[in-house]
Amino acid sequence: MTILVTGAAGFIGSTLTETLLKHGDKVVAIDNFNDYYDPARKRANVAPFQNHANLQFYEQDICDADAVRQIFDKHKPQAVAHLGAYGGVRYSIGRAGLYTEVNIVGTVNVLEAARQTGTEIFVFASTSSVYGHTTQLPFIETDPCNLPLAPYPASKKAGEVIGYTYHNLHQMNFTALRFFSVYCPRGRPDMMPFMVTDRIVKGEEIKLFDAGQMKRDWTYINDIVGGIIAALERPLGYQIINLGRGEPVLMADFVEIIEDLVGQKAALTTPPAPASEPKITFANIDKARKLLAYNPQTSVVDGLSKLWVWYRQKVMVK
Ligand SMILES: NC(=O)c1ccc[n+]([C@@H]2O[C@H](COP(=O)([O-])OP(=O)(O)OC[C@H]3O[C@@H](n4cnc5c(N)ncnc54)[C@H](O)[C@@H]3O)[C@@H](O)[C@H]2O)c1
């Protein structure tokens, strides 16, 4: 199968691309290597597979509708994993225009090219952040999710909604996967698992909001990639599906696990959480289990141990 992956040099996209190539799929990859974080990390992400015979890599911006259309015209992918986006809840504050341009207009460009060239299955990377100010726990897909706390989740909710239009008008199979705090090797430097590890090692200060009383449902990268591939293989009409672990972890405990791995205490400051941060994320994963045979395998303790091994091999040695 030919699968087009956007955001293919990023944390999740590069792991997905590498896994698809190992499975024998043909991959058409798009990424513009933007500088949201150091593009050298993205180059390093793709280095292990960039010369693979079944890979076509385009250094391209999804905001360029004509260029995206040309890539689709040439390869006519059967399935799309659309991961290319600006992530980061707090970074999106004050940047609603940028998030609208990349995460909404860029998504429409990819959807439009997919429609015009007959893509059968479109998988969209959404986020647990769309649950925003919900009071319903665990988070369940039937929640209206109309209370996003920042431009980032608002832009992802918009992507889910426009996906319905393409399903309705063009019978496109559109699956939005709501990822819950994904972590581990290649993990983003702006996210807590890497940041906490790195700052403990360097003896730098770490902001732990609300004295570590917030909870996050951390999900190991391999479990997420398994869920994406299952979605790429299944025409499901229009679906929104949580991909989490279903076991929220207190942030204070999370930091303690990393302290134990590193063998050093963190230098913590404990400011109140900003208004963009939900107190808890907690996935109901019944739908993923049913529709995608999703069954997350890696506990937070095991996953963070793997992160620590990777950090020592790839980051500390530099
Ligand atoms: N990591 C998480 O915990 C998490 C949680 C929820 C949702 N998501 C979503 O999953 C997807 C992948 O996230 P990630 O953690 O791998 O982030 P990432 O930043 O590592 O990857 C995103 C990639 O998209 C690329 N990109 C951004 N704008 C682009 C553009 N205009 N044209 C082409 N490429 C562009 C970036 O260069 C980057 O390589 C994103 O859509 C993100 O919103 C991630």
The ligand as an SDF file (V2000), in Angstrom:
LIG
                    3D

 44 48  0  0  0  0  0  0  0  0999 V2000
    3.3610   14.3450   20.8460 N   0  0  0  0  0  0  0  0  0  0  0  0
    2.1710   14.3550   21.4330 C   0  0  0  0  0  0  0  0  0  0  0  0
    2.0550   14.0720   22.6380 O   0  0  0  0  0  0  0  0  0  0  0  0
    0.9200   14.6880   20.6530 C   0  0  0  0  0  0  0  0  0  0  0  0
   -0.3090   14.6670   21.3500 C   0  0  0  0  0  0  0  0  0  0  0  0
   -1.4660   14.9760   20.6500 C   0  0  0  0  0  0  0  0  0  0  0  0
   -1.4320   15.2280   19.2980 C   0  0  0  0  0  0  0  0  0  0  0  0
   -0.2270   15.2580   18.6530 N   0  0  0  0  0  0  0  0  0  0  0  0
   -0.2350   15.5570   17.2190 C   0  0  0  0  0  0  0  0  0  0  0  0
    0.4930   14.5580   16.5380 O   0  0  0  0  0  0  0  0  0  0  0  0
    1.1600   15.1310   15.4080 C   0  0  0  0  0  0  0  0  0  0  0  0
    2.6530   14.8370   15.4820 C   0  0  0  0  0  0  0  0  0  0  0  0
    3.1540   15.3730   16.6950 O   0  0  0  0  0  0  0  0  0  0  0  0
    4.6720   15.2480   17.1420 P   0  0  0  0  0  0  0  0  0  0  0  0
    4.6910   15.1760   18.6210 O   0  0  0  0  0  0  0  0  0  0  0  0
    5.3360   14.2110   16.3170 O   0  0  0  0  0  0  0  0  0  0  0  0
    5.1760   16.7150   16.7540 O   0  0  0  0  0  0  0  0  0  0  0  0
    6.4570   17.1820   15.9120 P   0  0  0  0  0  0  0  0  0  0  0  0
    6.4850   18.6600   16.0500 O   0  0  0  0  0  0  0  0  0  0  0  0
    7.6450   16.4050   16.3360 O   0  0  0  0  0  0  0  0  0  0  0  0
    6.0650   16.7680   14.4370 O   0  0  0  0  0  0  0  0  0  0  0  0
    5.2800   17.5820   13.5750 C   0  0  0  0  0  0  0  0  0  0  0  0
    6.0180   17.6820   12.2550 C   0  0  0  0  0  0  0  0  0  0  0  0
    5.2090   18.4390   11.3570 O   0  0  0  0  0  0  0  0  0  0  0  0
    6.0810   19.2480   10.5910 C   0  0  0  0  0  0  0  0  0  0  0  0
    5.3400   20.4070   10.0940 N   0  0  0  0  0  0  0  0  0  0  0  0
    4.8380   21.4270   10.8330 C   0  0  0  0  0  0  0  0  0  0  0  0
    4.2940   22.3420   10.0270 N   0  0  0  0  0  0  0  0  0  0  0  0
    4.4420   21.8840    8.7540 C   0  0  0  0  0  0  0  0  0  0  0  0
    4.1020   22.4200    7.4890 C   0  0  0  0  0  0  0  0  0  0  0  0
    3.5040   23.5950    7.3610 N   0  0  0  0  0  0  0  0  0  0  0  0
    4.4020   21.6900    6.3790 N   0  0  0  0  0  0  0  0  0  0  0  0
    5.0260   20.4850    6.5040 C   0  0  0  0  0  0  0  0  0  0  0  0
    5.3910   19.9420    7.6940 N   0  0  0  0  0  0  0  0  0  0  0  0
    5.1030   20.6460    8.8050 C   0  0  0  0  0  0  0  0  0  0  0  0
    7.1740   19.6720   11.5550 C   0  0  0  0  0  0  0  0  0  0  0  0
    8.3700   20.0780   10.9050 O   0  0  0  0  0  0  0  0  0  0  0  0
    7.3720   18.4120   12.3790 C   0  0  0  0  0  0  0  0  0  0  0  0
    8.4190   17.5980   11.8890 O   0  0  0  0  0  0  0  0  0  0  0  0
    0.8280   16.6200   15.4280 C   0  0  0  0  0  0  0  0  0  0  0  0
   -0.2580   16.8450   14.5500 O   0  0  0  0  0  0  0  0  0  0  0  0
    0.4370   16.8670   16.8670 C   0  0  0  0  0  0  0  0  0  0  0  0
   -0.4330   17.9630   16.9700 O   0  0  0  0  0  0  0  0  0  0  0  0
    0.9470   14.9840   19.3030 C   0  0  0  0  0  0  0  0  0  0  0  0
  1  2  1  0
  2  3  2  0
  2  4  1  0
  4  5  1  0
  4 44  2  0
  5  6  2  0
  6  7  1  0
  7  8  2  0
  8  9  1  0
  8 44  1  0
  9 10  1  0
  9 42  1  0
 10 11  1  0
 11 12  1  0
 11 40  1  0
 12 13  1  0
 13 14  1  0
 14 15  2  0
 14 16  1  0
 14 17  1  0
 17 18  1  0
 18 19  2  0
 18 20  1  0
 18 21  1  0
 21 22  1  0
 22 23  1  0
 23 24  1  0
 23 38  1  0
 24 25  1  0
 25 26  1  0
 25 36  1  0
 26 27  1  0
 26 35  1  0
 27 28  2  0
 28 29  1  0
 29 30  1  0
 29 35  2  0
 30 31  1  0
 30 32  2  0
 32 33  1  0
 33 34  2  0
 34 35  1  0
 36 37  1  0
 36 38  1  0
 38 39  1  0
 40 41  1  0
 40 42  1  0
 42 43  1  0
M  CHG  2   8   1  16  -1
M  END
$$$$
